[in-house]
Amino acid sequence: MNKTNRKQDALNYHSKGRPGKIQVVPTKPTNSQRDLTLAYSPGVAEPCLRIAENVDDVYKYTAKGNLVAVISNGTAVLGLGNIGPEASKPVMEGKGLLFKIYADIDVFDLEINAKTVDEFVNIVKALEPTFGGINLEDISAPTCFEIETRLKAEMKIPVMHDDQHGTAIISGAALMNACEIQGKKLDKIKLVVNGAGAAAVSCTKMYLSLGVKKENLVMFDINGLLTPERADLDEMRLQFATQRKDITSLADAMKNADVFVGLSAGNVVTPAMLVSMAKNPIVFAMANPEPEISYDLAIAARKDIIMATGRSDFPNQVNNVLGFPYIFRGALDVRATAINEEMKIAAVKAIAEMAKKPVPEAVNLAYNITNLKFGRDYIIPKPMDQRLITEVSSAVARAAIESGVARKAITDWDAYHEELLSRLGNNNKLLRDITNKAKQEPKRIVFAEADTYKILRAAQIVKDEGIAIPILLGNIEKIKRIIKENELDLGDVEMIDTRDDCERSKEFAEFLFKNRQRRGITMFEAKKLIADRNYYGACMVQFGQADALISGLTKNYVDTIKPALQIIGTEEGVNRVAGMYLMITEKGPVFFADTTVNVNPTIQELVDITVLVERSVSQFNVKPRVAVLSYSNFGSNDGEIPEKTRETVRILHEKYPAMVVDGEMQANFALNSELLADNFEFSTLNGKPANTLIFPTLEAGNIAYKLLQEIGGAEAVGPILLGLKKPVHVLQLGSSVREIVNMVTIAVVDAQAKGHAEAAKLKGRKSK
């Protein structure tokens, strides 16, 4: 795409539809006259009076505690310079957008016509009653230093000039990790800084706080090396002046330097300068849009380099969005009176530490990268990594409390962690709880299709996170090749090629023949079937050599279930299997069944399915509230389905009186407790909505979960296979790595439950 097209696209993006990028949205109901009288007159008087009595109640009754002002006078907008407050508004709106989507912080962008320090400070100070925090943006140096210093001293809410501190925090984390990878000590590195603006000064101060020695750094601006003799330097820059006589140019300074940090102009560094640097150099060329030296030139000049830029199209982007949303989030959540050095250092360390942890598959997918991991091309997290809100915000909030600037304490950090995740719409607390449960007692999971990248990547994740112990079935040569190509760490994992494992294959074939000889299977056919990994894997589970089987990524559902039924069979007293999906929705988890197995279940089959599902939901520490669905509500319509579901509920009430179940009912009544109570107060579900939905046919269940997944934005976890003696779980054809990991987690918890049940039975028999 050429530059002209890009420019027009940008203009269209901002102007089409509703102009701009942000809007104000009500957070309370406004549908009735009663709502409006509560929202404004006369209802609004009561919170006003409470705040007048106790000013801190403003956080209780208004949006102040989650509201940040993004403020600029337009004197240093991006690389565009002093273009004025009106022209800065698109940038400030964009900043507000980032605050909202990354940390759920509301923003008013304020572009003010104030050139002098006094003017600017007086305007912003007068806004303190409105906002919980102040983000200063795009203000020229040196006035930005004095403005921030005065506002921090004169205001009792957090104030931060992101142009200074955002880059300092992110690049500080990058520097810590780059030095670790390159084998350098912060207190020993020779550092060259090119640029002496607000960002460069703040970055350098941060590096000194992290351990860099002042005598080991030199700084340049557009007029050359900063020295005490220069009359054009203000007090802020003079502190970085050097007396060294051996340096007259940037090229001189780069000789034997360990680190170059650029916050200046494009293309001022040459490959020859990089060649002259010390072994294993670190180069942060952060000028935008053109770095001080291009990424490709730098990599070509030095193979041992770690290179970072401010650009998203190269590795190691130093992007302020890794910091400011989460720093303000943590500060707001403890009602901090400032963003102090302790909070900034906490953010640096949290960001640096995050880069060393295994990267979620969602991040790999977002950046179209196969296996992102800590190293030369990954020294800081990616902006799309949703762990940032929990890791950085929690670290900042904790530092605020410990340093004494917090007015509100956090005592339950686990609950705070969940609150932060919920702000991003991550309403999968249940899935996290299931994962934690799996980690307490990892099980051996045999993967029947291990010679595929997705399975091996999922195996790597569950192994790294302590969820499961993988066993890999497949062509071992192919498995090892995929592991090597993608730099996976699975060398110590058990690998089995069913074609070569003669001893076990013979034992498994004899077992299959004995079980199925009266169902048309000969010994010859049994041997042939055992070569199929689904049969072999099911036998491993049956013989106790594995705890659960995962398959179905490349085969259809029936071909995966059939071996499990023939080898393992159904639970005692259970005549059928069923398929269930866990749907992660904004309103919480909902279980759907049957969605994969029983096409048009009879009344008794619906009863059996409901019992299976109710018991399985309980395994996830969820109290099932079951609704048997129909297009009818409690006899409002006749027909095969209403009559079938009605009779199913009658039997369930009679045989399972402790089960919370009702129907027949329509889905909206099942999920809306107020609607149900207003119309059918006799329902046994009154009080809370159903969390477990039984569909009258496979068609209804399958359509419902897929619609909710695609249109409703729910995450589908499953299908979870119910009713087998031992755990076998079938993936959707073409499942993502995340979906495979979720299914493995479910399989581990299923294996735990079945193992505990079997142990209890054995104990009971012994006691008799």
N, C-alpha and C positions, 0 to 999 in steps of 0.2 A: 504494500500500500504506500503510495507516495505521500509527501508531506502535505500537499494541498488537500488530499482526501482526508488525511488525519485531522487537519485543522477543521474541516467542515464537519467531520464526525463529532468533534469535541463541541462545536457550536450547536449542532443539532441535539446532542445529548443534554445540554444545559437549557435549551430553549423549547424543545418540543413538549407538548402536553402542558403540565403545570410547570412554569419556569422555576429554575433553581433545583436544589437537591434535597431540601429538608422542609418539613412542615410540622405544625403543632397538632397533636392528636389528643382528644379527651381520654382520660383514664377512668372516668366514672360514667355510670349510665346517664343518658340524657334523653331518654325516649318519652318521658311523660312530664306532665306539669309538676308532679310531685318531685321528680328528679331535679327539675330546674329551680324549684323553690329551695331545695336543699343545697344545690350548687351555688346559687347566688342569693337573692333576697327572698325571704328573711333568714334562711338557714345558715348563710355564711357568717352571720353575726356571732354565733356561738364559738366557733374556732378563733375568731378575731379576739374575743374577750379572753379566751384561755391563753392565747399568745401574749396579750397585754399583761396578764398576771404573771406569766412565766415565759420569757422570750425564747428559751430553749424548745418550747413546744412548737415553734415554727418548723422544726424538723419532723414533728409528729403529724402536723395537719397540712403541710404544704410540700411542694416538690423541691424545696431548697437543698435538702440533703442529697439529692441526685442531680443537681443542676450546676453546670459549669459554664462560665462565660469564656468564649474564645474571642480575644480582643486584639485588634491591630489598628495602627494608624497608617498602614500601607506604605511605610518608608523603606522597606527592604523585602519585597515580595518575591519569594523564590529566587530565581536568577534574573528577575525582571527589573529589580531596583525600586526606586521611589516612584510608584505609579499612582499613589493616592488611595484613600480609604475605600472609595466606591469600587475601584478596580481590584481591590484585595478581597472583596466579598465572595467571589467564587471559591477562593482558597479557604476562607474561613468557614463557608458552608461545607466544603469538603472535609475540613477538620472535624466539624460537628458530626458529619456522617460517620467518620471513623470512630469517634468516641461512642456513638450509638451502637454500631454493628459489632464492635469488638468488646465493649465493656458495658453496654446498656446504660450509658450515661447520657442524660438529656443535655442539650446545648442551646444557648442563644448566642449567635454570632453577633458581635458588636464592632462595627467599623467606625472609629471615632476620628473627628477632625481636630487632632491635638498634636502639635509639633513639639512643644517644649516639654521638659520633664515635669514641671509644676502642673501644667495644664493636664497632661496625661494622668498623673498621679491623683490629682483632685477628682477627676471624673471617675476613675476606677474605684477609689476609696468610697465614693458616695454610693456605689452599687453593692457594697458588702451585704446589706440586709437581704438582697435578692438571691445571691448565689452561695453555693457550698464551696466553690473553688474558682480560681482565675487562671486560665491558660493564656499567657501572652504569646503573641505570634508576629513574626515578620516586622520587627522594629529595628531600625538601623543602630549600629554601634557608633559611638560609645554610649549613646543615651539609653540603650536597652539595659546596660549594666546598672546605671543609677536608678532607672525606673523600677527594675526588679528589686534592687536592694531596699529602696524606700518602701515599696508596697509590702514586702515581706516584714519589714519592721513595724509598719503602721496598720497592718490588717491582721485579723485573727482567724482567717481562713487560708487554706493552701493556695500559694501563688507559685507558678513556675513558668519561666520563659523556655518553651520547648526547643526553640532553635538553639539555645545554649545547651541545656541539660539533657534533652532527648538524645541528641547525637553523642554526647559525652557518655551517657549510660550505656547505650548500645555498643558503641565502639570500645568502651571500657571492658565489657563482657567479651567482645571479640578479641581484644588484645590479650586478656588473661588466657583464653583458650588457645590462641595462636602461639603464644609463648610456650605454653605447655606442650603443644604438638611439636614445635620446633626445638624444644629442649633449651629454652632461654629463661633466665631469671629476670623478673621485672626490675629488680634493683641493680641489675648489671647491664641492661640493654642501652645502646646508644640510639637516641631517638631524634629524628628530624621532623619538625612540623612546618609545613608550608601553608601559610595563611595565618592571619592574626585577627580575624573577626570574632564575633560573639561565639560562634560554634568552636573555633579553634582554641580560643582562650579557655572556654569551659572544658573542652576535651582534655587539654593539657593539665588543667587543675585536677581533673578526675584521675588522670594517669599518675600524677604525683600522690594523690590519696591512696592509690592502689599499690604504691611502692616504687615507682620510677624515681630516680634521683635527679634533682634539678641540675646538678653539674654535668649530667649525661645527656642533656637535651639542648637543642638549638632551634630557634623559631625564625621564620622568614615572613615578610609581608611583601606587598607589591614593590616596595622601595628597597628590598634586600634584607640582610641579616639584622635582627634586632640587637642593638648595642647600646650601652649606657650613654654614648656620645650623641645619639640621635635626638634632635630637639623636637621632632614631630611625634614622639611617642607619648601617650598618656600614661597615667599611673598604672592602669590595668595591664598594659603591654610591657611597661618597663620591668615588671617583676620577672619577665622571661628573657630579658636582655642578657647577652653573653659577652665576656671579655676576651674570648678566644681570638687570637691574631692569625691563626693558620687557616681560617675560613673566610673566603671573600665571595663565594658563590654557592648556589644550591648544589652544583656538581661537586664542589670541595666537601661540602657537608655530608654528601651521600657516601663518600668513600669509607668503607668499613662500618657503615651504620647498620644497625640491626633492624630498625623499624623506620618506615617513612609513613607519615600521616599527612594527607593532603586535604585541605578544605579551602581551595584557592580557585584556580582556573584550569581549563582543559589543556592537555597536551604540553605541559611545562616540564615534564620528566621524560627523559630519553631512555631507550634500552641500555645505552652505555652506562648511564647512571646506575641502573639496576645491577648491571654486571659488576660494578665497582663495590657494591654492598657486601656485607659480611656473609658468611655461610648461612643458609636457611633464612633468607630475609623475609620480613613481613611488610607488606605494602597495602595501606588503606588509601586508595585514590578515590576520595569521596566528593569531588566536584561534580555538579550536575548541570546540564545533562551529559557533558563530556568530562570523563575522569582526567586526572593529571597525566595518566598514561593509560592507553586502552588495555582492556583485559587480555586480548589476544597477543598484543605486543609484549606485555609483561610475562605472560606464560611462556612465550617463545624465547624470551631473553634468559629466563632462569627456571629450570625444571624443579628447583628446590624451594620455590617461592610459595608463600601463602598470600593470596591476592583477594582484597575486598574492595567493593565499590558501593556507590549509592544506587546502582541500577538493578532492576529486577530481572534483567535478561542474562545475568551472570551469577555464578555462585557467590555466597557470602555477602548478600546485600545488607548494608548497614541502614536499616529502615526504622525511623523513629516510632512507627506504629507498634514495634515490639515493646515499647516502654510506656508512652504517655497515657494510653487508655487505662492500663492496669495500675500505674502509679497513682493516678487520680482515683481509681476505683478503691484501692486499699485505703487511701487517705480519707475519702468521703465516708467509707464504712465505719471508721472509728472517729469520725468528726474531728480530724486532725486540725490543729491551728496553723500548721505549716507543713511544707515538704522540706525536710532538713537533710543534712548530709548522710545521716544514718539510714534514712529511707532510700536515698539514691544508691548508696553502696549496697543495701539489701537487694535492690532491684538488679544491680549489676551482677551480683553473685547468683541470684536466682536464674537470670537469663543464661549466664555462663554454664551453670550446672545442668539446666534443661537440655542443652545441646549434647550432653554426654549420655543422655538416656535414650533407650530405643525409640525410634520415631514411629508414631502411629501410622498405620497403612493409609488412613485418609489423607495424611499429609503427602505421602509418596504419590498417591493418585492425583491430588490437587496440582502437583508440580510435574506430573508425568515422569517421575523418577522411580527406578526399580527398587533400589535399596539404599535410602539415605542413611548415612551414619557418620558419627563424629570423626572428623579428619580434615585434611587440607581444604576440601571443598564444602565443608559443613562445620563452621566454627561457631555459628549462632543459629538459633531456631528460625524457622520460616514463619512469616506473618500469619499464615492460615492454621498454625498449630493452636488448637483450642485449649491446650494445657496452660498457655500463657496466663489466662485469667486466674487460674487457681494458684499457680506457682508464684507469679510476680505479685499479684494483689495481696496474697497471704503474707508474703515476705515483707512487703511494704507496710501492711497493717500491723504486723508483729513488731517491726522496727519502730513504728510510730508509738506504739504502746510502751515499748521498752525504753525509748528515749524521752518519754514524758510529754509528748505533744498531742496525745490522743485524749479526747473528752469522753470517749465511749470505749468500754473494754469488750473484747471478744473472749469468751470463756470456753465455748464449744467450737473448736476449730474444724472438726469434722462436719458439723452443721453449717459452718461458714463456707466450707468447701462445696457442699451441696447447693447452697444458696448462690454461689458464684456460677456454678454450672447451669443452674436453672435460668440464670439471666440470659444465657445464650440459647435458650430453648432446648438445652440438653436434658430432656425430661426422661432420661433413662436410668434413674436411680436404681430401679429394680435390677437392671442389667449389671450395674456396678456392684450391687449387693450379691448377685449371683456369682460374679467374677471373684469377689472376695471369698465367698463360700468355697468356690472351686480351689482357690489357692491354699486353703487350709488343709486340704487333703487331695493333692494332685493324683490323677489316675492315668493308667497306660492307655493311650488312644492309638488304635491301629488305623492308618490311612490307606485305603485300598487303591488310591490313584496318586501315588506319591511321585510319579515321574512327570509331574506338571508343576510349573512355577508357582501357581496360586497355592497349591497344597503345601509345597515346601516353604513358601513364605509364611503361611499360616502356622505351620509346624514350628518355624523359627520363633514366631511371636509367642505362641503358647509355651514354648520351652523357656524363652527369655523371661517371661512374666510369671513363670512358676504355676501356670494353670494346669498343664498336663505334661506327660512324658510321651513323646511321639514314638511310634513304630512305623516304619516306612515300607510299604509293599510296592514293588515295581521293578523295572529294569534298572539294576543297580548302576550300571555304566552310565545310563541316561540320567539317573538321579544325581550322581556325582558330578556329571558335566554341568547340570543346571545349578547345582550348589556352587561350583567353581566360577561359572560365568557371572553369577549374581552375588558372589562374595558372602554366601550364607554360612553360618556357623553351626553346621549339623553333622560334623565329622564323627562325633561320639554317639550318634543316634543309631539304634538298631535298624538295619536295612535287610529286607528279605526279598529275594526273587523266587516266587512260588514255583518256577520251573526247575530250580536247582535244589530245592529243599525236599529231597526224596524221602527222608525218614518221617518227617512230620506229615508230608503229603499222603504217604501210605496210611498212617494212623487216621488221618482225617477222612480219607476215602472209605476206609472200613467202617468208620462211624456213620458216614452218610449212607452207605449201602445198607447197613443194619437198620437204620431208621426209616429208609424209604424203599426197601426192597419189595414191599407189598404195595407200593404206590408207583410201580413201573420203572424204577431205577435199577439197572444192572450194575455189577461191579465195574465193568468197563466204562459205563457212563459216569459212575461215581468218581473214578479216577480223572476222567476228562473234566468233570465239573469242578473238582478241587483245584485245578489249574487256574480257574477263574478266581480273581482276587477277592470278589465279594463272598464266595463260598469259603475260601481259605481264611479270610479275615473273620467271618462269622464263627468258624471253627476255633480260631484263636480265642475269641471271647468265650465260646462255650466251654473250652478246655481250661479256662482261667489263665491263659497266657497273655491276655489283654483284657482290659476292663470295659472297653466300648469300641465300636466300629463306626467310622465316618466314611461315607461314600456318596456317589450320585452326581459328582461334578460333571462327568462326561457321559453318564449313562442315564436312561430314563428311570423314572421312579419305580415302576413295577419290577424291572430287572434287578433293582437293588433290594427291594423288600422280599422278593421271592426266596433268595438264599437264606435270609434271616429267619423267615417262617419255617423253612425246611430244616434248618440246623438248630435253631434256638427255640422256636415255638413261642406260644403265648403264655402269659402268666397263668398261674393256677386259678381256675374259676372264671377266666376271661376267654370269651369265645371269638374275639375279633381284635384287630388293631384299629387305631384311629390316628388321624393327623391333626395337629394343633399348631396354631401360630400365636406367638407373643407379639402384639402390636404395640410399639412404643409411640404414644401419642402425646400431644401437648397437655391433655387432661389426665395423663397417667397411663399405666399399662392396662391393656385389655386382651384377654385370651379368646381366640376364635377356634371353633371346632364344629364339625369335621370339615377340613378344607382340602384334603388330599386323598382319602381312601374310599369311604363308603358313599356310593353314588346316590342312592335313594333309600336311606335306612328305614326299616320298619319301626314300629313303636318300641319293641323290645330292644332293637339295635340302638335306637336313640337313648333309651334308658341306660344301656351298657356304656355308650359313648359318654354320656353325662357323668356317670360314676367314675369312669377312667379319667376324664378331664378334671373333675372336681378334686380327685385325689392328687393328680399331677400338679395342679396349681398350688395346692397346699405345700408341696415340696419346696416351693420357691418362697416360703414364709409369707404367703399372701392368703388372706381369708377369702375363699371364693364366694362370690355373690352371683349366682347363675341365673341367666334368663334364657328360656327356650323360645326362640324367635319364630314369628309367623307374620303374615300380612293382616292378621286379626288380633284384636285385643279382647281376651276373656270372653269369647263367644260372640263377638260382634259380627263375625262372618262365618258361614259354613263352607265346607269344602274339605278335600282330602288332607291338605296340610294343616289347617286349623284343628281339625279333628284329631289328627295324628299327634300334634304337639300338645294339645289339651290333655289327651289320654296319657302321654308321656309324663306330664307334670303330676297328674293324679297318682300314677304309680310311684313316682319319686317321693311325693309327700307321704304316701302310705308306707313305703319300704325304707325310706331314708329320712326320718323325721328331723334329724339334726342338720340335714343339708339345707343351706339357704338357697332356695330355688323357686322360681315362679314363671308363669307363662300360661297359655300362649300369649305373646305380646309383640308389638311392633318395636323395631330397634330404637326409635327415638324415645319411646316411653321407658325402655330398659335403661337407657343411658342418661335420662333426665329425671332425677328423683322428684323435683318439684312438679313436673308435668304428670308424673305417675301419681303423686300424692293428691294433686288437685282433682284427678279424674277417677282414680281407683285406690281409695284410701285403705281398702282391705288387703292390698297386695303385701305379700311377705317381704318384698324388697324395699318397702317404704323406709326412708331415712337416708339411704345412700344409693348411688347408681350401681348397676350391675358391672362387674369387671370380667365376667366370663360369659360368652355368648355361644349358645348351641344353635346351629343352623339346621333347618329341616331337610336340606339336600346338600350334596357336595357342590352342585352348581351355585347355590346361593352363597355358601361360605367362601368358595374360591373367587367369585366375582367381587364379593364384599371386601375381602382382604386386599385384593389387587387394586381396587378403586381407592381404598383408603391409603394404600401405599403410594400410588401415583398422583392422585389429586389432593388427598388430605395431608400429604407430606409425612406420613407415619413411617417408622422403620419396622420392617417385618423381620422377626427372628424365628426361623423355622425352615421347613416343617419339623415339628417335634413329634417323633413317632411314639405312640403310646400303646401299651398292652403286651409288649414282648417281655420274656423272662429276664433277658439281659439287654443292656443298652445297645441299640443300633440306630443311627440317625442318618437320614438321607438329605443330602444337599439339594437345593434347586439347581437345575441344569445351568451351568455358567455362573455360579455364585461368585461374588466378590471375595477378596481375602477377608474383609471385615465380617462378612456373613459366615464364612467358614470358621473364623475364630469364635464368633458367637455360638455357632452350633457345637463346637468342641467344648466350650464352657458349659453349655446345657448338658452335653453328654457326660461331662465329669460330675456334675451335680446329680444327674440321673444315676450314674454308677455309684456314687456315694450313698444315695437313698436305698438303692437295691442291695448294696452291700450291707448296710446297717440292718435292713429288714431280714436279710438272710441270716445274719449273725444273731439277731433276736430269736428267729425260729430255732436255730441250733441250740441256743441257750435254753429255750423253752423245752425242747425235746430232752436235753440232758437233765434238766431239773425234774422231769417226770420219771 
